[in-house]
Amino acid sequence: MKNLYRTLLLTALFVMPLAGALLAQPGSGGNPPCWPPPCIPIDGGLSLLIGAGALLGSKKALDARKARKSAV
């Protein structure tokens, strides 16, 4: 029984500080986050995706080249 109370107390101590943030509602009205509306940040994620693809492609090419050299 003592273990159950301890578990409930610890759970309450961890959950209570987060409860206010979970129940928060967004503010009313105001301007949209960016103006004019078609503001889509493409460059940040797209450039990282292209860079990751280039790194992966170069690694695959290097591995294939090493495998071809060792087979001959």
Residue, then its C-alpha position, 0 to 999 in steps of 0.5 A: m500500500k505504501n508503494l502505491y501511495r509513493t507511485l501516485l505522489l511521484t506521478a502527481l508531482f511530474v504531471m501537475p507542472l505540465a497540466g497547465a501547458l496541456l490545457a492552454q488555449p491559443g490566443s484569440g484573433g490577431n494577424p496570421p503568423c506571416w503575411p502574405p499567406p503563402c509563406i512556406p519556409i521551403d529552404g530550411g528543410l529542403s536544403l538539409l534533405i538535399g545535403a543528406g541525400a548527397l552524403l548518402g549517395s556519395k557513401k553508397a558510391l564509395d562503398a560500391r567502388k571499394a567492393r568492385k576493387s576488392a572483387v577484381 
